[in-house]
Amino acid sequence: MHLKSLLAVGCLFAVLASVPDAHAEERFPKLPLEQMTPAQRTVAESIMGTRKRIAGPFNAWLRSPALADRLQAVGAYLRYESTLPGDLRELAIMVTAKHWGAREEWALHYDPALAAGLSKELLAELDRGSRPRGMTAQQAIVYEFTMSMHRDRARIADDLFQKAKAALGEQGVIDLVGVCGYYAAIAMTLNLSEGVRRGEQAP
């Protein structure tokens, strides 16, 4: 190869190296309050009134403020008002986070899961992809139900449905479905926001 050609190739690589990786920056940069539209700011203030800060998927969801408002209301119900006890809710959330490979969602709910009564050993086994040992009867049902919701696309076997209905009641079953769907939406949003960096594979 001629010297001029080598120099041209070298210059091309230098230019390419200077181009930032599109995934190296956040796909949805943080929205400062002063840069939000009135609709976004209204929803952001409502979110902060309940959750104190804009965290997790909410920054991305604010790109569609009407959707963000409705989703944060669903989340507030599921987390603070649903019929599910805290340990069952957090178990379903952690199973969902693990299924979707959403490490941020897992990290955000790790301490709440411990506070709700789930042990570090249980969470470690779940994180390894094992069926946790030492679960209560209700936790075991919620684990199996949530796993089947994601793995089997909500085609729950009748015997498992009847066990869940007996343990949680009809409202509890639907609240559990809501937890699975809502936190799957969070996981998808977080994974989308993070993207796949060059040279990496999606989890």
Backbone as a ProteinNet text record, in pm:
[ID]
protein_1_A
[PRIMARY]
MHLKSLLAVGCLFAVLASVPDAHAEERFPKLPLEQMTPAQRTVAESIMGTRKRIAGPFNAWLRSPALADRLQAVGAYLRYESTLPGDLRELAIMVTAKHWGAREEWALHYDPALAAGLSKELLAELDRGSRPRGMTAQQAIVYEFTMSMHRDRARIADDLFQKAKAALGEQGVIDLVGVCGYYAAIAMTLNLSEGVRRGEQAP
[TERTIARY]
84.9	0	88.6	53.9	133.7	124.3	227.4	232.6	109.2	65.6	-52.1	-175.7	-186.5	-301.8	-298.2	-176.7	-164.1	-202.1	-157.8	-193	-342.8	-406	-551	-626.4	-582.8	-647.9	-629.7	-506.6	-480	-567.9	-585.6	-672.6	-816.6	-860.1	-997.7	-1020.9	-925.5	-939.1	-937.8	-858.2	-852.9	-986.8	-1047.7	-1178.5	-1283.3	-1282.9	-1380.6	-1362.6	-1238.5	-1213.1	-1262	-1267.1	-1310.1	-1460.8	-1535.1	-1681.4	-1731.2	-1809.1	-1853.3	-1947.7	-1937.2	-2030.5	-2168.1	-2265.5	-2400.7	-2456.4	-2408.1	-2459.4	-2384.1	-2275	-2196.4	-2267.9	-2360	-2439.9	-2579.4	-2648	-2783.9	-2871.6	-2957.7	-3048.8	-3154.7	-3187.4	-3281.9	-3212.6	-3138.5	-3067.5	-3163	-3110.4	-3191.8	-3251.6	-3380.5	-3451.6	-3450.5	-3377.5	-3387.1	-3525.9	-3573.1	-3706.9	-3724.4	-3621.6	-3634.5	-3643.3	-3609.6	-3617.6	-3741.4	-3822.9	-3941.8	-4053.8	-4140.6	-4263.5	-4355.1	-4456.4	-4549.2	-4611.3	-4646.6	-4706.5	-4606.1	-4481.8	-4378.9	-4353.6	-4349.1	-4319.4	-4430.9	-4554.1	-4666.6	-4655.4	-4625.4	-4613	-4489.6	-4379.9	-4256.9	-4279.4	-4349	-4375.6	-4465.4	-4559.8	-4645.4	-4563.8	-4471.8	-4386.5	-4299.5	-4240	-4152.7	-4230.6	-4358.9	-4440.1	-4460.8	-4459.7	-4477.9	-4344.1	-4251.7	-4126.8	-4003.1	-4020	-3913.1	-3815.7	-3800.5	-3705.6	-3747	-3690.2	-3714.9	-3608.9	-3646.1	-3550.6	-3608.7	-3524.9	-3571.6	-3618.6	-3739.2	-3785.7	-3850.4	-3871.5	-3956.9	-3897.3	-3765.1	-3704.1	-3736.6	-3729.4	-3763.5	-3913	-3995.7	-4139.9	-4189.3	-4115.6	-4157.6	-4158.8	-4094	-4104.7	-4248.7	-4327.6	-4471.1	-4543.7	-4562.6	-4609.6	-4745.1	-4835.9	-4966.2	-4950.4	-4865.8	-4839.9	-4767.5	-4667.4	-4593.3	-4687.1	-4782.1	-4875.8	-4959.8	-5006.8	-5090.6	-5008.4	-4887.9	-4804	-4761.8	-4728.3	-4686.9	-4803	-4925.6	-5041.9	-5060.1	-5040.1	-5047.1	-4939.1	-4818.1	-4708.4	-4733.3	-4789.4	-4818.9	-4920.2	-5021.9	-5119.2	-5051.9	-4977	-4918.6	-4820.6	-4746.7	-4642.8	-4695.6	-4796.9	-4838.5	-4981.3	-5062.7	-5203.6	-5257.5	-5182.2	-5237.7	-5260.6	-5328.7	-5360.1	-5242.8	-5135.6	-5022.7	-4935	-4902.5	-4804.7	-4670.7	-4590.8	-4464.9	-4370.7	-4358.9	-4263.6	-4304.3	-4436.1	-4483	-4467.3	-4497.8	-4481.5	-4335.4	-4245.2	-4104	-4045.8	-4094	-4049.3	-4087.6	-4211.8	-4256	-4175	-4142.2	-4061.3	-3922.7	-3860.9	-3725.6	-3722.7	-3824.8	-3833.6	-3844	-3925.1	-3941.8	-3811	-3742.8	-3615.4	-3513.4	-3508.9	-3415.8	-3450.4	-3578	-3620.4	-3578.7	-3593.9	-3564	-3417.3	-3337.9	-3198.8	-3182.7	-3275	-3275.6	-3200.3	-3068.7	-2986	-3019.8	-3058.5	-3093.4	-3220.5	-3318.3	-3441.9	-3411	-3326.2	-3285.6	-3221.9	-3129.3	-3058	-3152.3	-3245.9	-3339.2	-3428.5	-3457.8	-3551.2	-3482.6	-3349.8	-3280.5	-3305.3	-3281.6	-3302.1	-3449.9	-3544	-3685.3	-3724.4	-3663.8	-3693.2	-3645.7	-3526.3	-3476.7	-3565.9	-3604.4	-3689.3	-3825.1	-3871.9	-4001.6	-3994.7	-3872.3	-3860.3	-3795.2	-3753.5	-3683.3	-3537.3	-3483.3	-3347.3	-3244.8	-3121.6	-3012.1	-2986.6	-3002.8	-2980.8	-3083.6	-3208.8	-3314.2	-3283.3	-3245.4	-3217.5	-3094	-2994.6	-2873.6	-2906.4	-2988.9	-3027.2	-3107.5	-3197.4	-3276.5	-3186.5	-3088.1	-2996.4	-2912	-2884.4	-2808.3	-2894.9	-3024.3	-3114.3	-3169.5	-3153	-3203	-3338.4	-3414.3	-3538.4	-3501.2	-3536.7	-3493.4	-3549.4	-3465.4	-3510.2	-3561.3	-3637.5	-3682.2	-3793	-3862.1	-3974.3	-4094.5	-4177.7	-4304.8	-4396.2	-4507.7	-4601.7	-4651.9	-4685	-4733.2	-4622.9	-4502.9	-4392.1	-4366.3	-4375.8	-4353.6	-4457.2	-4581.3	-4687.3	-4662.5	-4626.3	-4599.4	-4478.7	-4376.9	-4259.9	-4299.4	-4371.2	-4410.5	-4502.5	-4597	-4691.9	-4618.1	-4529	-4457	-4364.4	-4295.4	-4210.9	-4292.7	-4409.8	-4494.4	-4552	-4580.9	-4630	-4531.9	-4403.8	-4303.3	-4259.4	-4225	-4170.2	-4274.4	-4396.3	-4502.2	-4601.4	-4567	-4651.1	-4790.9	-4794.2	-4918.2	-5014	-4965.4	-5049.9	-5031.4	-5098.6	-5083.9	-5160.6	-5095.2	-5163.2	-5278.3	-5383.3	-5503.7	-5477.6	-5395	-5370.2	-5294.2	-5201.6	-5128.6	-5221.5	-5308.8	-5405.5	-5493.1	-5540.2	-5627.3	-5551.7	-5424.2	-5344.5	-5327.9	-5299.9	-5283.5	-5413.9	-5523.1	-5653.9	-5686.9	-5657.2	-5684.5	-5595.3	-5470.9	-5376.1	-5394.1	-5430	-5430.4	-5567.8	-5666	-5796.5	-5792.7	-5909.2	-5914.3	-5846.5	-5871.4	-5806.9	-5656	-5610.4	-5467.5	-5403.1	-5471.7	-5418.7	-5404.6	-5507.8	-5502.2	-5397.6	-5385.2	-5279.4	-5141.7	-5126.4	-4999.4	-4973.2	-5075.6	-5061.6	-5017	-5076.7	-5038.8	-4892.8	-4845	-4704.3	-4614.8	-4648.3	-4567.7	-4563	-4679	-4684	-4616.8	-4643.4	-4587.5	-4435.3	-4384.1	-4239.5	-4168.9	-4240.6	-4184.6	-4171.4	-4269.6	-4260.6	-4142.8	-4120.9	-4004.8	-3875.5	-3867.6	-3747.1	-3720.3	-3823.7	-3805.5	-3755.1	-3811.8	-3770.4	-3625.5	-3586.9	-3449.2	-3351.6	-3386.3	-3298.9	-3287.8	-3399.1	-3397.3	-3310.7	-3323.3	-3246.7	-3098.1	-3062.1	-2921.1	-2864.2	-2943.9	-2897.4	-2793.9	-2735.9	-2630.3	-2504.5	-2407	-2283.5	-2201.2	-2118.9	-2040.2	-1956.7	-1964.5	-1886.4	-1956.2	-2076.3	-2149.6	-2268.8	-2322.4	-2443.6	-2555.4	-2677.5	-2792.6	-2803.5	-2842.7	-2854.3	-2969.5
-118.9	0	124.1	224.9	345.4	425.2	509.7	590	679.2	737.7	824.7	746.4	622.9	538.8	503.5	473.1	440.7	559.2	675.6	796.7	821.2	796.5	817	722.2	595.1	497.4	536.5	578.8	621.1	736.4	833.7	948.3	903.9	807.5	758.8	694	608.9	545.4	648.8	752	856.9	928.4	955.2	1021.1	932.2	802.8	710.1	695.9	695.6	682.2	802.1	917.2	1038.5	1052.6	968.4	973.7	902.3	967	902.7	787.7	685.1	572.6	622.2	601.7	651.3	594.2	473.3	410.4	455	531.3	572	682.1	751.3	852.5	797.1	852.6	808.3	835.4	741.1	762.3	867	876.1	977.5	1062.3	1165.6	1247.9	1304.4	1321.7	1372.6	1507.3	1523.2	1647.5	1736.3	1846.5	1940.8	2003.9	2035.3	2093.2	2216.5	2299.8	2425	2406.3	2286.6	2259.1	2178.3	2141.6	2061.9	2148.7	2085.2	2151.6	2162.4	2248.4	2255.8	2120.9	2041	1909.6	1817.5	1818.6	1734.9	1777.6	1907.3	1956	1919.7	1927.5	1890.6	1745.3	1657.4	1515.4	1491.9	1558.3	1541.5	1581.9	1691	1735.2	1636.3	1574.9	1472.6	1349.9	1310	1195	1222.7	1340.3	1374	1388.9	1423.9	1432.9	1298.1	1192.1	1056.7	987.3	1004.7	927.6	1012.3	1141.8	1234.7	1270	1183.4	1213.1	1142.4	1187.5	1123.6	1015.7	891.8	780.9	669	570.3	455.2	496.8	453.8	479.1	615.6	689.9	808.3	916.4	929.8	1029.2	1000.4	873.7	836.3	854.1	809.8	818.8	962.2	1057.9	1197.8	1247.8	1175.7	1212.4	1200.4	1120.6	1110.6	1137.8	1265.4	1299	1239.2	1227.7	1168.4	1021.5	950.1	809.8	800	886.3	885.6	906.3	996.2	1025	902.8	835.7	717.6	601.6	584.4	475.9	498.9	623.9	648	627.8	651.3	624.2	474.2	396.7	250.7	201.9	254.6	213.7	248.3	366.8	407.4	313	272	176.5	43.4	-9.1	-142.2	-146	-38.2	-40.5	-3.2	83.8	136.5	98.6	48.3	27.6	-110.3	-191.1	-317.5	-414.4	-522.4	-621.9	-713.9	-707	-798.1	-753.1	-842	-807.8	-771.5	-693.6	-643.8	-752.1	-862	-965.2	-1030.4	-1047.6	-1109.4	-1013.7	-886.6	-786.4	-776.5	-764.6	-748.6	-874.8	-990.2	-1114	-1114.3	-1075.5	-1070.3	-968.8	-855.9	-753.7	-808.2	-875.8	-926.3	-1039.4	-1123.4	-1227	-1161.6	-1056	-984.9	-920.9	-853.4	-790.4	-893.1	-1008.2	-1113.3	-1167.5	-1189.9	-1244.1	-1151.9	-1021.5	-924.4	-881.3	-932.1	-891.1	-742.8	-686.8	-543.5	-519.7	-495.6	-483.8	-359.4	-250.7	-130	-153	-218.5	-248.4	-339.1	-438	-526.8	-445.2	-356	-276.6	-182.3	-122.8	-29.5	-98.1	-226.8	-296.3	-393	-399.2	-492.5	-457.7	-334	-293.9	-300.7	-253.6	-271	-417.8	-506	-649.4	-700.8	-659.3	-698.5	-641.7	-515.6	-451.1	-518.3	-575.6	-642.6	-783.3	-832.3	-962.2	-1071.1	-1041.9	-1141.5	-1146.9	-1266.2	-1281	-1260.7	-1228.5	-1215.7	-1347.7	-1458.2	-1590.2	-1617.6	-1582.7	-1604.3	-1523	-1397.1	-1311.1	-1357.8	-1408.3	-1457.7	-1578.9	-1668.8	-1786.5	-1744.4	-1648.6	-1598.5	-1534.1	-1458.8	-1391.7	-1492	-1607.1	-1712.3	-1789.9	-1764.1	-1835.9	-1963.7	-1980.4	-2099	-2071.2	-2177.3	-2163.7	-2147.6	-2035	-2012.7	-2117.8	-2157.3	-2248.1	-2167	-2231	-2167	-2065.6	-2068.1	-1975.8	-2022.1	-1928.3	-1964.5	-2022.4	-2079.5	-2137.5	-2030.9	-1911.3	-1804.4	-1754	-1741.1	-1696.7	-1795.2	-1924.4	-2025.2	-2014	-1988.4	-1972.7	-1848.7	-1737.7	-1613.5	-1630.5	-1700.4	-1727.3	-1805.2	-1915.1	-1998.6	-1922.3	-1845.6	-1770.2	-1664.9	-1590.8	-1484.3	-1542	-1649.3	-1714.7	-1756	-1813.8	-1859.1	-1741.8	-1630.5	-1511.9	-1468.8	-1469.4	-1424.1	-1536.2	-1648.6	-1759.2	-1817.2	-1833.8	-1900	-1802	-1673.1	-1569.1	-1568.9	-1581.8	-1573.2	-1688.9	-1795	-1914.7	-2000.2	-1955.5	-2018.2	-2150.1	-2254.2	-2382.6	-2368.5	-2444.4	-2428.9	-2458.7	-2559.2	-2590.9	-2477.7	-2414.1	-2301.1	-2181.4	-2159	-2049.8	-2071.3	-2193.8	-2221.4	-2202.5	-2241.6	-2220.3	-2070.7	-1993.5	-1849.3	-1784.5	-1827.2	-1772.8	-1804.2	-1926.4	-1964	-1887.3	-1861.7	-1794.9	-1644	-1584.4	-1438.6	-1378.2	-1461.7	-1408.8	-1358	-1334.9	-1290.6	-1154.6	-1061.1	-930.5	-943.7	-1029.1	-1049.2	-1103.5	-1194.9	-1249.4	-1138.6	-1056.2	-948	-843.7	-815.2	-723.6	-780.7	-912.2	-976.2	-965.9	-984.3	-964.7	-821.2	-726.3	-586.4	-561.8	-622.6	-608.6	-663.6	-781.1	-841.1	-750.4	-698.6	-615.5	-480.8	-416.6	-283.7	-289	-385.6	-391.6	-449.7	-522.6	-560	-436	-346.3	-220.8	-137.4	-135.1	-63.9	-127.7	-259.8	-329.6	-300	-303.5	-275.1	-132.9	-37.6	101.8	120	59.3	71.4	6.1	-110.8	-177.7	-97.4	-40.4	44.8	167.6	228.7	349.2	320.5	202.9	166	125.8	53.1	6.9	-103.5	-139.4	-240.2	-170.4	-164	-93.8	-176.9	-108.6	-173.7	-286.5	-404.7	-517.7	-599.6	-554.2	-627.9	-697.2	-792.2	-860.3	-823.6	-822.7	-796.5	-908.2	-874.3	-977.4	-1071.3
0	0	0	-83.2	-91.7	37	57.7	179.5	192.9	81.6	86.4	128.4	79.3	115.8	263	312.9	455.2	541.9	499.9	575.5	573.4	458.3	446.3	537.6	539.3	626.2	772	806.7	943.5	985	897.1	926.7	945.8	863	874.5	1010	1055.1	1185.7	1297.2	1281.9	1383.7	1394.8	1278.8	1279.7	1344.1	1306.2	1362.1	1512.1	1557.5	1701	1778.1	1709.7	1778.3	1784.6	1708.8	1709.6	1834.1	1919.2	2043.1	2016.7	2097.6	2091.6	2131.2	2044.3	2071.3	2199.8	2236.1	2357.6	2482.2	2462.3	2577.8	2656.7	2590.9	2657.7	2681.2	2776.8	2802.8	2681.4	2649.2	2538	2571.7	2698.5	2744.7	2851.9	2811.9	2910.6	3014.8	3134.3	3243.6	3208.5	3238.5	3210.6	3334.2	3332.1	3444.3	3448.2	3568.1	3582	3494.9	3488.4	3415.6	3264.7	3215.8	3072.9	3034.8	3133.8	3106.2	3051.3	2971.5	2930.8	3052.3	3047.4	3160.6	3196.2	3093.8	3120.3	3189	3141.4	3203.1	3347.3	3371.3	3506	3603.3	3558.3	3644.3	3688.3	3592.4	3624.3	3711.3	3680.8	3758.6	3904.2	3926.9	4063.7	4136	4063.1	4122.9	4161	4073.8	4103	4224.8	4229	4341.2	4471.2	4461.3	4581	4646.8	4566.1	4618.6	4643.2	4549.6	4553.5	4584.5	4602.3	4643.3	4532.3	4431.1	4324.4	4196.1	4085	3956.2	3938	3955.7	3947.6	3861.7	3835	3757.8	3619.4	3579.6	3443	3423.2	3532.1	3520.7	3432.1	3430.9	3343.9	3197.4	3158.6	3020.8	2996.2	3091.3	3072.8	3059.3	3114.6	3105.2	2961.6	2869.6	2728.7	2679.9	2748.3	2720.8	2851.7	2887	3021.6	3058.8	2963.8	2995.6	3033.7	2958.7	2991.6	3124.8	3146.9	3273.1	3391	3376.7	3485	3518.4	3416.9	3440.8	3496.7	3446	3495.6	3639.7	3674.8	3813.2	3909.7	3863.1	3947.6	3968.2	3862	3873.8	3970.1	3954.8	4041.8	4186.7	4210.3	4347.9	4411.2	4333.6	4387.6	4419.4	4323.4	4341.4	4457.5	4477	4579.3	4717.7	4722.7	4852.8	4893.8	4801.2	4834.1	4797.2	4724	4676.5	4792.9	4761.9	4864.2	4894.9	4817.8	4836.6	4952.6	5045	5149.8	5086.9	5159.4	5105.3	5056.7	5130.5	5088.9	4957.4	4937.8	4813.6	4696.2	4719.9	4614.1	4571.2	4669	4636	4572.5	4614	4550.4	4402.9	4374.4	4234.5	4155.4	4216.5	4149.3	4117.8	4214.9	4193.9	4091	4090.4	3987.3	3850	3840.6	3714.5	3670.1	3762.7	3729.5	3680.4	3747.8	3709.1	3570.4	3545.6	3416.3	3302.2	3322.7	3218.3	3217.9	3311.1	3317.4	3344.6	3421.9	3451.5	3582.1	3570.8	3690.4	3771.9	3704.7	3779.7	3860.3	3800.5	3872.6	3992.4	3971.9	4081.4	4193.5	4156.9	4257.2	4331.6	4259.4	4321.8	4424.8	4402.6	4491.6	4586.9	4582.9	4671.1	4818.4	4856.4	4995.8	5036.4	4951.8	4987.3	5004.7	4925.7	4939.8	5074.7	5116.1	5247.8	5357.8	5343.1	5443.4	5453.4	5342	5341	5399.6	5427.7	5492.3	5409.8	5286.9	5207.4	5253.3	5263.3	5314.4	5203.8	5245.2	5149.8	5079.3	5152.6	5093.1	4983.8	5010.8	4910.8	4785.3	4803.6	4688.7	4612.9	4684.9	4619.3	4531.9	4582.5	4503.8	4381.6	4400.1	4288.2	4183.8	4229.8	4137.9	4060.4	4121	4051.8	3953.1	3953.9	3864.9	3923.9	4054.9	4123.3	4187.5	4206.2	4281.6	4428.7	4489.7	4628.5	4723.2	4817.9	4922.6	5041	5125.3	5248	5230.8	5117.9	5099	5180	5221.6	5283.3	5175.7	5218.1	5121.4	5024.5	5076.7	4989	4896.5	4948.4	4864.6	4751.3	4780.8	4677.6	4566.7	4604.5	4504.7	4419.6	4483.8	4410.6	4318.8	4366.6	4282.9	4157.8	4176.5	4062.5	3968.1	4025.2	3944.1	3862	3925.7	3855.5	3749	3781.2	3681.5	3560.5	3585	3475.3	3396.6	3464.8	3394.5	3286.3	3318.6	3222.5	3128.4	3186.5	3106	3011.3	3061.3	2983.8	2923.7	2924.7	2865.8	2926.3	3057.5	3136	3111.8	3049.8	3034.1	3159.3	3266	3397	3402.1	3447.9	3463.1	3563	3542.1	3624.9	3771	3799.4	3940.3	4009.1	3937.5	3994.5	4012.2	3917.4	3930.9	4053.2	4072.7	4187.6	4319.4	4322.7	4443.7	4471.3	4366.1	4383.4	4427.3	4371.4	4407.3	4553.1	4595.3	4734	4830.9	4791.1	4880.2	4883.5	4768.4	4755.7	4734.5	4696.9	4658.9	4515.4	4458.1	4318.8	4300.9	4394.5	4382.3	4394.5	4484.2	4500.2	4374.1	4306.9	4181.6	4077.4	4065.4	3966.7	4006.5	4136.1	4179	4144.9	4157.6	4123.3	3973.3	3892.8	3748.4	3719.9	3793.4	3776.6	3810.1	3918.6	3955.8	3844.4	3793.2	3686.7	3563.8	3523.6	3404.1	3422.4	3536.4	3560.4	3571.1	3646.3	3663.2	3541.2	3458	3327.6	3240.1	3245.3	3170.2	3218.9	3350.8	3405.2	3353.8	3360.2	3314.8	3167.3	3084.5	2942.4	2921.7	2998.3	2984.3	3026.5	3138.7	3186.3	3089.3	3037.7	2941.8	2812.7	2768.2	2649.3	2672.5	2788.5	2818.9	2823.2	2875.8	2886.7	2753.1	2674.1	2544.9	2557.1	2446.2	2441.1	2394.4	2478.5	2443.4	2345.6	2269.9	2168	2228.7	2166.3	2213.3	2320.3	2365.3	2467	2404.7	2477.4	2435.7	2531.1	2479.2	2565.9	2667.4	2794.6	2896.9	2867
[MASK]
+++++++++++++++++++++++++++++++++++++++++++++++++++++++++++++++++++++++++++++++++++++++++++++++++++++++++++++++++++++++++++++++++++++++++++++++++++++++++++++++++++++++++++++++++++++++++++++++++++++++++++

